[in-house]
Amino acid sequence: MEIMLNGTPTHTQAATLAELLEEQGIATPGTAVVDGKVGRRTEWNAAPLHDGASVTVIRATQGG
């Protein structure tokens, strides 16, 4: 299926958000937003993806 991952068109075979992050090699610390809804990390294994989904992964950084 085709999704938007951080604003970039991406082809994936992942069925869930957790599978997508693993497939793309994205470290899990952070926050994931799917179609405008913030997903709790505990829900990522059950968060289904669909063709055309918009996924944004946000990582907190430290610094000054």
N, CA, C and O atoms as a MOPAC input file, in Angstrom:
PM7 MOZYME 1SCF
protein

 N      0.83400 1    -1.17900 1     0.00000 1
 C      0.00000 1     0.00000 1     0.00000 1
 C      0.88200 1     1.24700 1     0.00000 1
 O      2.06600 1     1.18400 1     0.33400 1
 N      0.31300 1     2.33600 1    -0.36400 1
 C      1.01500 1     3.61700 1    -0.37400 1
 C      0.49700 1     4.48400 1     0.76500 1
 O     -0.70900 1     4.66000 1     0.93100 1
 N      1.42600 1     5.02000 1     1.54200 1
 C      1.08300 1     5.93700 1     2.62700 1
 C      1.98600 1     7.16100 1     2.53100 1
 O      2.92200 1     7.19800 1     1.73200 1
 N      1.69500 1     8.14700 1     3.34700 1
 C      2.58700 1     9.29500 1     3.50200 1
 C      3.27000 1     9.11900 1     4.84500 1
 O      2.60100 1     9.03800 1     5.87500 1
 N      4.60300 1     9.05900 1     4.84600 1
 C      5.37000 1     8.92000 1     6.07900 1
 C      6.21900 1    10.16800 1     6.24200 1
 O      7.15300 1    10.39400 1     5.47300 1
 N      5.89600 1    10.97500 1     7.24000 1
 C      6.58600 1    12.25200 1     7.46100 1
 C      6.62100 1    13.08500 1     6.18600 1
 O      7.63600 1    13.70100 1     5.85900 1
 N      5.50000 1    13.09500 1     5.47100 1
 C      5.36300 1    13.91800 1     4.27500 1
 C      5.94700 1    13.33900 1     3.01300 1
 O      5.94700 1    14.00600 1     1.97800 1
 N      6.45500 1    12.10000 1     3.06200 1
 C      7.06000 1    11.46400 1     1.89800 1
 C      6.23700 1    10.25700 1     1.47800 1
 O      5.95100 1     9.38900 1     2.30200 1
 N      5.85200 1    10.18900 1     0.20600 1
 C      5.12800 1     8.99400 1    -0.25400 1
 C      5.99600 1     7.75200 1    -0.02000 1
 O      7.16900 1     7.72400 1    -0.39200 1
 N      5.40400 1     6.72900 1     0.59900 1
 C      6.14800 1     5.54200 1     0.98100 1
 C      5.32500 1     4.30100 1     0.67800 1
 O      4.13800 1     4.24200 1     0.99800 1
 N      5.96500 1     3.30300 1     0.05600 1
 C      5.31600 1     2.01300 1    -0.17000 1
 C      5.63400 1     1.11700 1     1.01400 1
 O      6.77800 1     1.05900 1     1.46200 1
 N      4.62200 1     0.41600 1     1.52300 1
 C      4.83000 1    -0.45500 1     2.67500 1
 C      3.96900 1    -1.70400 1     2.58100 1
 O      2.91000 1    -1.70800 1     1.95400 1
 N      4.44700 1    -2.74900 1     3.21400 1
 C      3.66800 1    -3.97600 1     3.37500 1
 C      3.13500 1    -4.08300 1     4.80400 1
 O      2.43200 1    -5.03900 1     5.13400 1
 N      3.46500 1    -3.11100 1     5.64700 1
 C      3.08600 1    -3.13200 1     7.05600 1
 C      1.57300 1    -3.01000 1     7.21600 1
 O      0.91800 1    -2.23300 1     6.52200 1
 N      1.04000 1    -3.79200 1     8.14100 1
 C     -0.39000 1    -3.73800 1     8.42600 1
 C     -0.70000 1    -2.86200 1     9.63600 1
 O     -1.82600 1    -2.39300 1     9.80500 1
 N      0.32000 1    -2.64600 1    10.48100 1
 C      0.11600 1    -1.83100 1    11.68600 1
 C      1.21300 1    -0.78200 1    11.79800 1
 O      2.22500 1    -0.83500 1    11.10000 1
 N      0.98700 1     0.15900 1    12.68100 1
 C      1.97600 1     1.20300 1    12.91600 1
 C      3.28200 1     0.60600 1    13.42300 1
 O      4.35500 1     1.01500 1    12.98000 1
 N      3.21000 1    -0.34900 1    14.34100 1
 C      4.42200 1    -0.98000 1    14.87400 1
 C      5.21500 1    -1.66200 1    13.76500 1
 O      6.44000 1    -1.55000 1    13.72700 1
 N      4.53600 1    -2.36700 1    12.86100 1
 C      5.20700 1    -3.03000 1    11.74900 1
 C      5.86500 1    -2.00800 1    10.82400 1
 O      6.96600 1    -2.24300 1    10.32600 1
 N      5.20600 1    -0.88800 1    10.59300 1
 C      5.76200 1     0.16100 1     9.73900 1
 C      7.05600 1     0.70500 1    10.32000 1
 O      8.05200 1     0.84400 1     9.60900 1
 N      7.04400 1     1.01600 1    11.62100 1
 C      8.24000 1     1.56400 1    12.25200 1
 C      9.39700 1     0.57100 1    12.17800 1
 O     10.53800 1     0.96600 1    11.94000 1
 N      9.11400 1    -0.70300 1    12.37900 1
 C     10.16100 1    -1.72400 1    12.27900 1
 C     10.65400 1    -1.85900 1    10.84200 1
 O     11.85900 1    -1.91900 1    10.59700 1
 N      9.73500 1    -1.90700 1     9.90700 1
 C     10.07900 1    -2.04000 1     8.48800 1
 C     10.97100 1    -0.89100 1     8.00800 1
 O     11.90000 1    -1.10100 1     7.22800 1
 N     10.68200 1     0.31200 1     8.47700 1
 C     11.40400 1     1.49300 1     8.02900 1
 C     12.64300 1     1.77900 1     8.87100 1
 O     13.37600 1     2.72500 1     8.58400 1
 N     12.88800 1     0.97200 1     9.91100 1
 C     14.06000 1     1.16100 1    10.74800 1
 C     13.98800 1     2.41400 1    11.60500 1
 O     15.00600 1     3.04600 1    11.88600 1
 N     12.78800 1     2.76700 1    12.01500 1
 C     12.59600 1     3.96200 1    12.82600 1
 C     12.60500 1     3.55400 1    14.29300 1
 O     11.81000 1     2.71600 1    14.71900 1
 N     13.50900 1     4.15000 1    15.06100 1
 C     13.58500 1     3.87400 1    16.49900 1
 C     12.26700 1     4.28400 1    17.15800 1
 O     11.69700 1     5.32200 1    16.82200 1
 N     11.79700 1     3.48200 1    18.07800 1
 C     10.48000 1     3.71500 1    18.64100 1
 C     10.34200 1     4.86400 1    19.63300 1
 O      9.22200 1     5.33600 1    19.82500 1
 N     11.42000 1     5.35400 1    20.28500 1
 C     11.16900 1     6.48800 1    21.18500 1
 C     10.60700 1     7.66600 1    20.39300 1
 O     11.17800 1     8.07500 1    19.38200 1
 N      9.52400 1     8.18500 1    20.84600 1
 C      8.90500 1     9.31400 1    20.17000 1
 C      7.39900 1     9.16000 1    20.16400 1
 O      6.84200 1     8.34600 1    20.90000 1
 N      6.75500 1     9.93700 1    19.34000 1
 C      5.31000 1     9.94800 1    19.23200 1
 C      4.93000 1     9.71300 1    17.78400 1
 O      5.58800 1    10.21800 1    16.87400 1
 N      3.87900 1     8.95500 1    17.56900 1
 C      3.40500 1     8.71500 1    16.20700 1
 C      1.99100 1     9.26000 1    16.06500 1
 O      1.14800 1     9.07000 1    16.94100 1
 N      1.74800 1     9.93000 1    14.96800 1
 C      0.44300 1    10.48900 1    14.66900 1
 C     -0.03700 1     9.87000 1    13.36400 1
 O      0.63000 1     9.98500 1    12.33500 1
 N     -1.19000 1     9.21700 1    13.40500 1
 C     -1.76100 1     8.58700 1    12.21500 1
 C     -3.07200 1     9.28000 1    11.90000 1
 O     -3.98500 1     9.31000 1    12.72500 1
 N     -3.15800 1     9.83500 1    10.70600 1
 C     -4.35800 1    10.53700 1    10.25400 1
 C     -4.84900 1    11.55400 1    11.28000 1
 O     -6.05000 1    11.67700 1    11.52300 1
 N     -3.90100 1    12.28100 1    11.87900 1
 C     -4.24000 1    13.35100 1    12.79900 1
 C     -4.52000 1    12.91800 1    14.22200 1
 O     -4.85300 1    13.75200 1    15.06400 1
 N     -4.39200 1    11.61000 1    14.51700 1
 C     -4.65600 1    11.11800 1    15.87000 1
 C     -3.35400 1    10.62000 1    16.49000 1
 O     -2.64300 1     9.80900 1    15.89700 1
 N     -3.05100 1    11.11300 1    17.68900 1
 C     -1.85000 1    10.68700 1    18.39600 1
 C     -2.08400 1     9.27900 1    18.91400 1
 O     -3.07800 1     9.00400 1    19.58500 1
 N     -1.14500 1     8.38700 1    18.59000 1
 C     -1.26500 1     7.00900 1    19.03700 1
 C     -0.35100 1     6.72800 1    20.21400 1
 O      0.84000 1     7.03700 1    20.17200 1
 N     -0.90400 1     6.14800 1    21.25500 1
 C     -0.09000 1     5.74000 1    22.39700 1
 C      0.78200 1     4.56900 1    21.98300 1
 O      0.35100 1     3.71100 1    21.21300 1
 N      2.00200 1     4.53000 1    22.49000 1
 C      2.93800 1     3.46400 1    22.13800 1
 C      2.33000 1     2.08800 1    22.43200 1
 O      2.57800 1     1.13600 1    21.69100 1
 N      1.54900 1     1.97600 1    23.49000 1
 C      0.93400 1     0.69800 1    23.83800 1
 C     -0.09800 1     0.24300 1    22.81500 1
 O     -0.49600 1    -0.92200 1    22.81300 1
 N     -0.53500 1     1.15100 1    21.94500 1
 C     -1.54300 1     0.82700 1    20.93200 1
 C     -0.94100 1     0.60200 1    19.54500 1
 O     -1.66000 1     0.24500 1    18.61200 1
 N      0.37200 1     0.80800 1    19.39900 1
 C      0.97400 1     0.73800 1    18.07100 1
 C      0.82100 1    -0.62700 1    17.41700 1
 O      0.66800 1    -0.69900 1    16.19700 1
 N      0.85900 1    -1.72700 1    18.19400 1
 C      0.71400 1    -3.05500 1    17.61100 1
 C     -0.67400 1    -3.29000 1    17.04500 1
 O     -0.85100 1    -4.12100 1    16.15400 1
 N     -1.65400 1    -2.56800 1    17.55200 1
 C     -3.02900 1    -2.74800 1    17.10400 1
 C     -3.50900 1    -1.60700 1    16.20600 1
 O     -4.65400 1    -1.62100 1    15.75200 1
 N     -2.65200 1    -0.62400 1    15.94600 1
 C     -3.05300 1     0.53000 1    15.13000 1
 C     -2.94900 1     0.17100 1    13.64900 1
 O     -1.84600 1     0.14400 1    13.10200 1
 N     -4.07600 1    -0.10400 1    12.99000 1
 C     -4.02800 1    -0.51300 1    11.59100 1
 C     -3.69000 1     0.65200 1    10.66700 1
 O     -4.01200 1     1.80700 1    10.94600 1
 N     -3.03700 1     0.31800 1     9.56900 1
 C     -2.76200 1     1.30200 1     8.52100 1
 C     -3.68300 1     1.01500 1     7.34700 1
 O     -4.18200 1    -0.10000 1     7.19500 1
 N     -3.90100 1     2.01300 1     6.53300 1
 C     -4.71000 1     1.83800 1     5.32600 1
 C     -4.04900 1     2.59200 1     4.18600 1
 O     -3.23700 1     3.49000 1     4.40800 1
 N     -4.40000 1     2.22300 1     2.98300 1
 C     -3.85700 1     2.89300 1     1.81200 1
 C     -4.18400 1     4.37900 1     1.90500 1
 O     -5.33600 1     4.75300 1     2.12200 1
 N     -3.18400 1     5.21400 1     1.74200 1
 C     -3.37000 1     6.65800 1     1.80000 1
 C     -3.23200 1     7.24700 1     3.19600 1
 O     -3.40200 1     8.45300 1     3.37200 1
 N     -2.92600 1     6.41400 1     4.19700 1
 C     -2.76600 1     6.91500 1     5.56900 1
 C     -1.63900 1     7.93700 1     5.62700 1
 O     -0.67000 1     7.85600 1     4.87200 1
 N     -1.77900 1     8.89300 1     6.52600 1
 C     -0.74500 1     9.88800 1     6.75600 1
 C     -0.15200 1     9.64100 1     8.13500 1
 O     -0.83600 1     9.78100 1     9.14900 1
 N      1.13300 1     9.27100 1     8.16800 1
 C      1.80500 1     8.93400 1     9.42000 1
 C      2.93900 1     9.94400 1     9.64600 1
 O      3.77200 1    10.17100 1     8.76800 1
 N      2.95000 1    10.53200 1    10.82400 1
 C      4.01400 1    11.45000 1    11.20500 1
 C      4.66400 1    10.91600 1    12.46700 1
 O      3.97600 1    10.64200 1    13.45100 1
 N      5.97600 1    10.76500 1    12.45100 1
 C      6.70800 1    10.32100 1    13.63200 1
 C      7.49800 1    11.51000 1    14.15200 1
 O      8.27600 1    12.12100 1    13.42100 1
 N      7.29000 1    11.82700 1    15.41500 1
 C      7.92800 1    12.97900 1    16.04600 1
 C      8.86000 1    12.46900 1    17.12700 1
 O      8.46200 1    11.67400 1    17.97800 1
 N     10.08800 1    12.92400 1    17.09100 1
 C     11.04700 1    12.54600 1    18.11200 1
 C     11.42800 1    13.76800 1    18.92500 1
 O     11.80400 1    14.80800 1    18.38500 1
 N     11.32300 1    13.61500 1    20.23200 1
 C     11.73300 1    14.71100 1    21.11900 1
 C     13.25800 1    14.79100 1    21.11100 1
 O     13.93800 1    13.76500 1    21.09400 1
 N     13.77900 1    15.98700 1    21.12500 1
 C     15.21600 1    16.17900 1    21.18900 1
 C     15.53800 1    17.07600 1    22.37200 1
 O     14.69200 1    17.80800 1    22.88500 1
 N     16.77400 1    16.99100 1    22.77600 1
 C     17.21700 1    17.76500 1    23.92400 1
 C     18.32000 1    18.71400 1    23.46300 1
 O     19.10900 1    18.37500 1    22.58100 1
 N     18.36800 1    19.82900 1    24.02400 1
 C     19.42200 1    20.77000 1    23.65200 1
 C     19.02600 1    22.18900 1    24.00000 1
 O     17.98800 1    22.44600 1    24.60900 1
 N     19.87700 1    23.08400 1    23.59800 1
 C     19.55200 1    24.44200 1    23.96900 1
 C     20.11300 1    25.44300 1    23.03600 1
 O     19.91700 1    26.64300 1    23.22600 1

